Amino acid sequence: MNKKIVKIIFLLIMIILLIIPGEVIATSIVEATKVELSQTYLSINVGESKIIESKVSPTNTTNKKVTYSSSDTSIATVEQITGKETYYIKTKVNDKVISIEGNKDTNSAKAQIMDNKRIESQKYDLIETENGYYIIRARHSGKVLDVKGAKKVNSTPVIQYDLNGNDNQLWKLEDAGDGYYYIKSKHSGLYLDVQGGKANEGDKIIIYKGNKKDNQKFKLEKTGEVNNYAEKEMAKITAKKNGTAEITITTSDGKTATCDVKVGSGGYGYTGKEAENYFFRQTDEIWKSYFFGTWNGKSYQVSDGCGLFAITHCIGVMTERYEEIRPNEIAKQMREQSGTDNIAGDTKKMKNVVKLYGFNWYPIENQTQYRSANGIKELFKEGGTLWGSLHKGDYYYKPVGRRAMNNGHMIMWYKYENGYFYAKDSARDGGGACKYPEKEFDQYVKRGNFSIIKK
């Protein structure tokens, strides 16, 4: 009887195997549909290094392994970063560790202090970039520690965010003795700090001026594990000599993406304030070309040059990546995202484009906290900008020392200094700077049809 049952079961299994197609039984293989790089253009000087990151889609791709190559290794080399040792980052106050709130894997999740539960959101690898600075990457999400909004003021929260190459994601380790380090932000010179100094469960990690106290001292404790985060592979690009090279990333099934690298001084090789000034001059000239005709003979044309002008300057100012923000790239993204280069007055199109750079666009009428001169000052501190369209006969918006405009134009306010709000104006001197007195600015933001862009 038992032998008969065994035979019947065996026959049933054989019938099932013959009826069900092989592809159902076999493990399903999901191929990559595309691969993207965090930057499509880099400008660096000889001896410098920059980190770029790849993302393979869809997220359930079976094999996310990628390879990097350089078209000319004598100009720029590329080294893939894999298998980095991971660490717990412990505070000296009470040995609690830096953790990402709620184990979240989303942008803007806060860094905080928690008991060491040895979970993935408490493990980090440190990736050296240049001159002793590091990117600190969370193992669970692949995102990196970031000073929120790129603010440079005490008590600004530290969050996790997608790698973007900005200085507010770079950190330097300074010896604090006994195996501890002070961890200094490159963009502000302020230090990682446990807010309040007591390191209670859930206390925020912030940046603060150096004070040599224990809540600014951290120890790197090895986890014994490596970070093999496959979805977002990083690579280090190092500049060797002046020239241009193309970095290519290739997936296992042949999908590719590229990053153009320019090595050398001059042009977009400038740094600091010099880079900002050069950026404004270059984008002003390119804006004119876009506004009046097809840029450099390319096949696409911007029908709203003022909108391009404003969004390019907004992103350049907020990211301080002047050497990387290119109007022609933004125009291309505008077309890909919304089917047109004309973005004036269209909330959805604006949101789609600025989100590519980690920002959001809001009509000011929905952001009442900014509808005053003091509110706009706070917006600037948060790393945001104010922009809008002025119209023919709008004498009310006359800047200091200049006549009112007699036609429509786009304007972007980006800083406050010594009693004046400074703006870039698409219709003045090829996009020249203007300034507006603080005493009149309350009326500007109450009467104007303005929008804000911020993280």
ZIPEFEN-V417808 format. One record per residue. RES is the residue in three letters. PHI is phi in whole degrees, 0 to 359 (999 if undefined). Layout:
# ZIPEFEN-V417808
RES,PHI
RES,PHI
This chain:
# ZIPEFEN-V417808
MET,999
ASN,298
LYS,295
LYS,296
ILE,297
VAL,298
LYS,297
ILE,298
ILE,299
PHE,298
LEU,296
LEU,298
ILE,298
MET,295
ILE,296
ILE,299
LEU,295
LEU,284
ILE,280
ILE,283
PRO,301
GLY,301
GLU,291
VAL,286
ILE,287
ALA,293
THR,296
SER,289
ILE,255
VAL,258
GLU,273
ALA,290
THR,263
LYS,196
VAL,226
GLU,233
LEU,247
SER,295
GLN,224
THR,256
TYR,213
LEU,226
SER,234
ILE,222
ASN,266
VAL,305
GLY,93
GLU,276
SER,229
LYS,226
ILE,257
ILE,239
GLU,227
SER,250
LYS,222
VAL,262
SER,241
PRO,286
THR,293
ASN,262
THR,305
THR,296
ASN,241
LYS,262
LYS,294
VAL,228
THR,233
TYR,247
SER,212
SER,243
SER,289
ASP,208
THR,288
SER,285
ILE,262
ALA,212
THR,257
VAL,227
GLU,235
GLN,288
ILE,254
THR,220
GLY,61
LYS,282
GLU,296
THR,252
TYR,223
TYR,270
ILE,253
LYS,261
THR,277
LYS,288
VAL,302
ASN,206
ASP,70
LYS,291
VAL,237
ILE,289
SER,224
ILE,268
GLU,307
GLY,61
ASN,57
LYS,291
ASP,246
THR,258
ASN,301
SER,76
ALA,296
LYS,282
ALA,272
GLN,212
ILE,261
MET,218
ASP,302
ASN,283
LYS,262
ARG,59
ILE,264
GLU,299
SER,284
GLN,246
LYS,247
TYR,223
ASP,245
LEU,249
ILE,247
GLU,287
THR,250
GLU,207
ASN,50
GLY,84
TYR,267
TYR,232
ILE,264
ILE,252
ARG,253
ALA,283
ARG,293
HIS,287
SER,241
GLY,79
LYS,271
VAL,239
LEU,294
ASP,216
VAL,281
LYS,304
GLY,67
ALA,56
LYS,288
LYS,240
VAL,242
ASN,306
SER,76
THR,293
PRO,294
VAL,258
ILE,232
GLN,256
TYR,205
ASP,302
LEU,301
ASN,227
GLY,84
ASN,278
ASP,293
ASN,285
GLN,246
LEU,248
TRP,224
LYS,244
LEU,268
GLU,244
ASP,300
ALA,247
GLY,86
ASP,57
GLY,83
TYR,260
TYR,228
TYR,272
ILE,245
LYS,258
SER,283
LYS,292
HIS,284
SER,238
GLY,78
LEU,271
TYR,244
LEU,302
ASP,208
VAL,276
GLN,302
GLY,89
GLY,83
LYS,258
ALA,59
ASN,286
GLU,305
GLY,91
ASP,297
LYS,286
ILE,268
ILE,230
ILE,252
TYR,203
LYS,299
GLY,298
ASN,224
LYS,65
LYS,278
ASP,296
ASN,284
GLN,246
LYS,252
PHE,227
LYS,244
LEU,266
GLU,252
LYS,298
THR,272
GLY,84
GLU,235
VAL,251
ASN,267
ASN,253
TYR,297
ALA,275
GLU,291
LYS,233
GLU,274
MET,251
ALA,214
LYS,256
ILE,258
THR,240
ALA,277
LYS,254
LYS,204
ASN,301
GLY,145
THR,232
ALA,214
GLU,245
ILE,265
THR,243
ILE,249
THR,228
THR,278
SER,296
ASP,252
GLY,93
LYS,285
THR,227
ALA,211
THR,228
CYS,227
ASP,278
VAL,244
LYS,250
VAL,248
GLY,138
SER,273
GLY,85
GLY,58
TYR,277
GLY,271
TYR,292
THR,228
GLY,61
LYS,297
GLU,299
ALA,294
GLU,299
ASN,297
TYR,294
PHE,302
PHE,298
ARG,297
GLN,294
THR,291
ASP,298
GLU,293
ILE,293
TRP,302
LYS,300
SER,296
TYR,295
PHE,294
PHE,261
GLY,177
THR,293
TRP,285
ASN,51
GLY,73
LYS,290
SER,278
TYR,251
GLN,220
VAL,274
SER,276
ASP,235
GLY,298
CYS,296
GLY,297
LEU,298
PHE,306
ALA,294
ILE,290
THR,297
HIS,293
CYS,301
ILE,293
GLY,300
VAL,294
MET,286
THR,265
GLU,57
ARG,259
TYR,300
GLU,283
GLU,249
ILE,278
ARG,242
PRO,303
ASN,294
GLU,291
ILE,295
ALA,299
LYS,296
GLN,295
MET,301
ARG,292
GLU,294
GLN,283
SER,229
GLY,83
THR,206
ASP,271
ASN,275
ILE,248
ALA,301
GLY,74
ASP,250
THR,302
LYS,299
LYS,295
MET,300
LYS,299
ASN,300
VAL,286
VAL,291
LYS,296
LEU,298
TYR,253
GLY,87
PHE,238
ASN,235
TRP,247
TYR,225
PRO,295
ILE,294
GLU,296
ASN,266
GLN,234
THR,299
GLN,294
TYR,255
ARG,271
SER,197
ALA,300
ASN,294
GLY,295
ILE,291
LYS,300
GLU,295
LEU,302
PHE,297
LYS,298
GLU,277
GLY,86
GLY,257
THR,225
LEU,244
TRP,211
GLY,186
SER,250
LEU,262
HIS,234
LYS,308
GLY,80
ASP,280
TYR,299
TYR,303
TYR,262
LYS,293
PRO,282
VAL,298
GLY,74
ARG,222
ARG,282
ALA,289
MET,285
ASN,251
ASN,210
GLY,288
HIS,197
MET,255
ILE,222
MET,225
TRP,269
TYR,225
LYS,203
TYR,240
GLU,203
ASN,51
GLY,88
TYR,230
PHE,262
TYR,261
ALA,223
LYS,253
ASP,238
SER,293
ALA,249
ARG,241
ASP,51
GLY,63
GLY,91
GLY,294
ALA,281
CYS,231
LYS,226
TYR,232
PRO,292
GLU,300
LYS,296
GLU,259
PHE,286
ASP,304
GLN,289
TYR,301
VAL,287
LYS,280
ARG,267
GLY,281
ASN,265
PHE,249
SER,226
ILE,235
ILE,235
LYS,201
LYS,291
